[in-house]
Amino acid sequence: MIKNDSGQMLIETILTLGLVVVVSFALIGLGLVGLRNAKLASDRLNANKAERDGLERIRALRDTPTGWTAITALPVNQRLCFDSDLNFSMTNDCTEVDGSIRDAAKVNGVYERSFKLTYVNRATNAEFGTCPTGCAACGPIVASGGKIDSCTRKVTMQVAWPGTNINCNSDPILGTTQSRNCVTTTSIITNWRRD
């Protein structure tokens, strides 16, 4: 008996090559996604370091003999950034015409670190007793109402870098939506020295 297998081997070869191509593209795609995620994780780690460094700079300034006076002299609800030393620059000094942060204020030439200070309100009630000297209020922090505590400020620190992900749905410093990557944290600082 004679079998007619002409063409079967060709079909098997084409199917095998097609399967190899599909698997190859899937593996390449997974590899590219992995590389992109690794880069984003590395950028986020560096941004978190810059963010922590920024908060430490503010705390270091606060801990100097005249630091709290310098902090309370800074404007509130306004974008601020650092110079290369512990001095601060105002918004018009750290922002370029196009809204980006000037290069001197960038960390590693890439990460835009900026912050804003806001007042902190505290509940006023006789049950909290007498406030420390120089402080206007000493109750628990409240979102609204109460009295502004002259011994406390809220710091919102943000580090942003170029990217296509929109991790900054709403920029707490600029109040706008940006197409970039960012990390943001909020901290409370107090005048523990009461100077």
C-alpha positions, 0 to 999 in steps of 0.5 A: 500500500502506498501512502500519500503524505505529500504536504503533511510535513509542510503543514506541520512545519508551518504550524510549528514555525507559527507556534514558535513565532507566537511564543517568541513575541509573547516572551519578548512582550513579557521581557519588555514589560518587565524592563519597564516595570524595573525602570519604574521601580528604580525611579520610584526608589530614587524619588522616595530617597529624594522625598525623604531627603527633602523632609530631613532638610526641612527638619534640619532647618527647623532644628537650627537656633533660628529655624522655626522663625525661618520656616514661619517666614516662608509663604504658605500654600505656595510651591517652594523648592530647595537651592543646592544648600539649605536655603529655600527658593520661592516659586518664581525662583524655582519654576521655569516659564513652562512650569517645570522646575529649574535645573538647579532645583532638580535632584540628580538632574531628573527628579523635580522636588518641591513642597508646600507648607500649610497651616495646621488647625487645632481644636480649642477647648478648655479640656486641653488645658493651657497651651505651651508658650508661643503656641496659639492652640494645643488640641487635636489637629482638625481638618476645619474649624479650630484655631491655627497653631503657630507652632505647627506646619503641614509639609506636603513634599512631592518628587516628580519625574518625566513619564507617561504614567499618570501617577499624579492624578491631582498635583497637591502642590500645583493643583493640576493634573500632570502626565508624569510620575510622582511620589507625594507625602505629607508630614507635620513639623512642630516647633519643639524648641518653642523659640 
